[in-house]
């Protein structure tokens, strides 16, 4: 395992944390306040997160296997 993968994983997790905060803030705003625009923003963020989550899964499996 190279030292680059843990660095990339940390960066990826940081990006996911930021996007998850956006998602949760907007999803709660839709649920609690009935804000339709917030629901749209939450759905967009979830779509943006999907490729990053797939990359995380791939890298996590590679690290677990010791590649």
N, C-alpha and C positions, 0 to 999 in steps of 0.2 A: 504494500500500500504506500502510495506516495504521500508527501505532505500537502500536495495540492488539493486532494479530495476533501480532507477535513476542512480546509479553508473555504472551498467552494460550498461545502455543506453548511458551514456556519453562515455564509453569506445568503444562501438559499433560505435557510431557516429564518434569518432576519427579515428577508423580503416577505416570507409567508406570514410572519407575525404582524407586519404592518398591514398586509392585505386582509388578514383575519380580523384585525381590529376594525378596519373599514367595513368589512362585511357585517360583523356583529352590530356595530353602531347603526348601520342602515337597516338591517333586518329588525332590530329592536324598535327603531323609529317607525317602521311600517306596522309592526305588530301592536305597539303601545299607542301610537298616535294616529294610525290609519294613513300614514304618509305614503301615497302611491309612488311618488318619485323616488323615495328612499328604497322602496321595494325593487324598482328598476335598477337603481345603483347597486343594491346587494346582489341581484342576479348577474349584473355585468362583472362585478368583482369575482363572483364564484366561477364565471367562465374564464376570467383571467388567471385564476389560481390553478385551474385544472392542469395545464401543462407543467407548472412548477411542482405540483403534487406528484405527478407521474415521474418527473425527473428525480424528486426526492426518493420515491420508492425504488427506482432503478439504482440510484447511487447507494442507498441504504443496503439493498440486497448485495451489491458488489462489495461493499465494505464488510458485510457479514461473512461473505465467502472468502474474504482476504485478497481480492483482486486489486 
